[in-house]
């Protein structure tokens, strides 16, 4: 009886600590999104644009995608100084990677990596820093290079090791080998909508939230056409006309992640929508 009392206390303690850490994580994420929006505004200001908007920031794992409502051009050195200065003022001390992609194609037109602890200032080694990029629709992606962090620290493990041990013994006796119900087989892939991943031959491919929702909708009507209006309404809701122009881009990225299996096709049914075809 005592061991189950200990298990109960351990579980309560686990959820209390987990809740606190989750709140801290969400606050940090909100702070980072504010900084990304600040960077977007500074980029527009540097191009002489004081009226256009920075669109909602998209978080994809450890990276942030900054989107703009207008076209602009930029000198790479000026862009690098804006990002570096803004991150330093916000006291970011993590290495990061910057990519600038074209909206329509996802083509990377400029990229560089920053080691904040390097003895030499990164601007001195910045390639093509004076070669200005022409006006176009760009998305700026900033990815922080950070180690994986566990949700529990050593202090918590001390209080949880005993109840976890007894819980492990209990479930070990009842363990059965079975396929994870969260995973769906699509051709040679295992699609895990919960974790937003595709797995093929032990290789894991991460999906963005939009790609994950699109694949879920398309698989729900596999081998049938899903019209564009349905995809736009269910994935983007009321985000405006902009998403209609980017649906093709997200479909293209999803198609690329599925291209290793020739039995899977993601077809554009012109004027209607898209069809996920999975051959037997």
C-alpha positions in Angstrom: 0.0 0.0 0.0 2.9 2.4 0.8 4.4 2.0 -2.6 1.1 3.1 -4.3 1.0 6.1 -2.0 4.5 7.0 -3.1 3.5 6.5 -6.8 0.5 8.9 -6.3 2.7 11.6 -4.6 5.3 11.2 -7.4 2.7 11.6 -10.1 1.3 14.7 -8.5 4.8 16.2 -8.1 5.6 15.4 -11.7 2.5 17.2 -13.1 3.2 20.2 -10.8 6.8 20.6 -12.0 5.9 19.8 -15.6 3.2 22.5 -15.5 5.6 25.2 -14.3 8.2 24.2 -16.9 5.6 24.3 -19.6 4.6 27.9 -18.6 8.3 29.0 -18.6 8.7 27.5 -22.1 5.6 29.2 -23.5 6.8 32.6 -22.0 10.2 32.1 -23.7 8.6 31.2 -27.0 6.4 34.3 -26.8 9.4 36.4 -26.1 11.3 35.0 -29.1 8.4 35.7 -31.4 8.3 39.3 -30.3 12.0 39.6 -31.1 11.5 38.0 -34.5 8.7 40.5 -35.3 11.1 43.3 -34.2 13.7 42.0 -36.7 11.1 41.9 -39.4 10.1 45.6 -38.8 13.8 46.7 -38.8 14.3 44.9 -42.1 11.4 46.8 -43.7 12.6 50.1 -42.2 16.1 49.6 -43.6 14.5 49.2 -47.1 12.7 52.5 -46.7 9.3 50.9 -46.0 7.5 52.4 -43.0 3.9 51.2 -43.7 4.0 47.5 -44.7 3.3 44.8 -42.2 5.2 41.8 -40.9 3.0 38.8 -41.2 2.4 36.3 -38.3 5.7 34.6 -37.3 5.7 30.9 -38.0 7.6 28.6 -35.5 8.9 25.4 -37.0 10.8 23.4 -34.4 13.9 25.5 -33.4 13.5 28.0 -36.2 11.3 31.0 -36.9 10.0 32.1 -40.3 9.5 35.8 -40.7 7.1 36.7 -43.6 6.4 40.1 -45.1 3.3 41.7 -46.8 5.5 43.4 -49.4 8.5 42.9 -51.6 11.8 44.4 -50.7 15.5 44.2 -51.5 18.4 44.0 -49.1 22.2 44.3 -48.8 23.3 41.1 -47.0 25.6 43.0 -44.6 22.8 45.3 -43.5 20.5 42.4 -43.0 23.1 40.6 -40.9 23.8 43.7 -38.8 20.0 44.1 -38.1 19.6 40.5 -36.9 22.8 40.4 -34.9 22.1 43.7 -33.2 18.5 42.9 -32.3 19.4 39.5 -30.9 22.3 40.9 -28.8 20.0 43.6 -27.4 17.6 40.9 -26.4 20.5 39.1 -24.7 20.4 36.0 -27.0 23.6 34.0 -26.5 22.9 31.0 -28.8 24.5 30.2 -32.2 22.1 30.6 -35.1 21.6 30.1 -38.8 20.0 32.6 -41.1 18.4 31.7 -44.5 16.6 34.0 -46.9 14.1 32.1 -49.2 12.0 33.2 -52.1 8.4 33.0 -51.2 7.1 31.2 -54.4 9.8 28.6 -54.8 11.5 28.2 -51.4 14.9 28.8 -53.1 17.6 29.9 -50.7 19.1 33.2 -52.1 21.3 33.9 -49.1 22.4 32.2 -45.9 25.1 32.3 -43.2 25.8 30.9 -39.8 26.9 32.7 -36.6 29.0 31.4 -33.8 28.5 33.9 -31.0 31.6 32.6 -29.2 33.9 32.8 -32.2 37.0 35.1 -31.6 36.6 36.7 -35.0 33.5 38.9 -35.7 31.3 37.0 -38.1 30.8 40.1 -40.3 34.5 39.8 -41.4 33.8 36.4 -42.8 30.4 37.1 -44.3 30.3 36.0 -47.9 29.0 38.3 -50.7 28.1 40.9 -48.1 28.1 43.8 -50.5 26.1 42.1 -53.3 22.6 43.6 -52.8 19.6 41.3 -53.5 17.0 42.8 -55.8 13.4 43.5 -54.7 11.3 40.3 -54.5 9.1 38.4 -52.0 11.4 37.0 -49.4 11.0 35.0 -46.2 13.7 35.3 -43.5 14.3 32.1 -41.5 16.3 32.2 -38.2 17.2 28.9 -36.7 18.8 28.6 -33.2 21.3 25.9 -32.8 20.5 24.7 -29.3 21.0 21.3 -27.6 18.0 19.1 -26.9 16.7 19.9 -23.5 14.9 17.4 -21.3 11.7 18.5 -19.5 13.0 17.3 -16.1 16.1 18.3 -14.2 18.1 16.1 -11.9 16.3 17.5 -8.8 13.0 16.2 -10.1 14.4 12.8 -11.0 15.4 12.2 -7.3 11.7 12.5 -6.3 10.4 10.5 -9.2 12.8 7.6 -9.5 11.1 5.4 -6.9 7.5 5.7 -8.2 8.7 5.4 -11.8 10.5 2.2 -10.9 7.3 0.7 -9.4 5.2 1.9 -12.4 7.7 0.4 -14.8 7.6 -3.0 -13.0 3.8 -3.0 -13.2 3.5 -2.2 -16.9 6.5 -4.5 -17.8 4.4 -7.5 -16.9 1.6 -6.4 -19.1 3.6 -5.1 -22.0 2.6 -6.4 -25.4 4.3 -5.8 -28.7 2.1 -3.7 -31.0 2.2 -1.0 -33.5 1.8 2.5 -32.2 -1.8 3.5 -32.9 -0.8 7.1 -33.5 1.2 6.0 -36.6 -0.5 5.6 -40.0 1.1 3.6 -42.8 1.2 5.6 -46.1 3.1 3.6 -48.7 6.6 3.1 -47.2 6.1 5.8 -44.6 4.8 5.8 -41.1 2.9 9.1 -40.6 2.8 10.3 -37.0 0.4 13.3 -36.9 0.9 13.6 -33.1 4.6 14.2 -33.4 4.4 15.8 -36.9 6.9 13.3 -38.5 7.2 10.9 -41.4 9.4 7.8 -40.8 10.9 5.7 -43.6 13.6 3.1 -43.2 14.4 4.5 -39.7 14.9 8.0 -41.1 12.7 10.6 -39.5 11.4 13.6 -41.5 10.0 16.5 -39.6 6.8 18.2 -40.8 5.7 21.8 -40.2 2.3 22.3 -38.6 0.8 23.3 -41.9 2.3 20.3 -43.8 1.0 18.0 -41.0 -2.5 19.3 -41.2 -2.5 19.2 -45.0 -1.3 15.5 -45.1 -3.9 14.6 -42.4 -6.7 16.1 -44.6 -5.4 14.6 -47.8 -5.0 11.1 -46.2 -8.5 11.2 -44.8 -9.7 11.3 -48.4 -6.9 9.2 -49.9 -7.3 8.6 -53.7 -10.0 11.3 -53.8 -9.8 14.9 -54.8 -9.9 17.5 -51.9 -10.8 20.9 -53.2 -8.7 24.0 -52.4 -11.4 25.7 -50.4 -11.7 22.8 -48.0 -7.9 22.8 -47.5 -7.7 26.6 -47.0 -10.6 26.8 -44.6 -9.5 23.9 -42.4 -5.7 24.7 -42.3 -5.6 28.5 -42.5 -9.1 29.5 -41.5 -9.7 33.2 -42.0 -6.1 34.3 -42.6 -7.0 36.1 -45.8 -6.2 35.9 -49.5 -2.5 35.5 -48.8 -2.8 31.8 -47.9 -4.4 31.0 -51.3 -1.2 32.0 -53.0 1.0 29.9 -50.6 -1.0 26.7 -50.6 0.8 25.5 -53.7 4.2 26.2 -52.0 3.2 24.1 -49.0 1.9 21.3 -51.2 5.2 21.4 -53.1 7.2 21.1 -49.9 5.1 18.2 -48.8 5.4 16.5 -52.2 9.2 16.7 -51.9 9.2 15.0 -48.5 7.2 12.1 -49.9 9.1 11.7 -53.2 11.3 8.8 -52.0 8.3 6.5 -52.4 7.2 6.2 -56.0 3.9 4.6 -55.0 2.8 7.9 -53.5 1.7 10.8 -55.7 0.4 14.2 -54.7 -1.4 15.4 -57.8 -2.7 18.9 -58.6 -6.2 18.6 -60.1 -6.2 21.8 -62.0 -9.0 24.2 -61.0 -10.3 21.9 -58.3 -7.8 20.9 -55.7 -5.3 18.1 -54.8 -5.4 14.3 -54.6 -3.2 12.0 -52.5 -2.7 8.8 -54.5 -1.3 5.7 -52.7 -0.9 2.7 -54.9 -1.3 -0.8 -53.5 
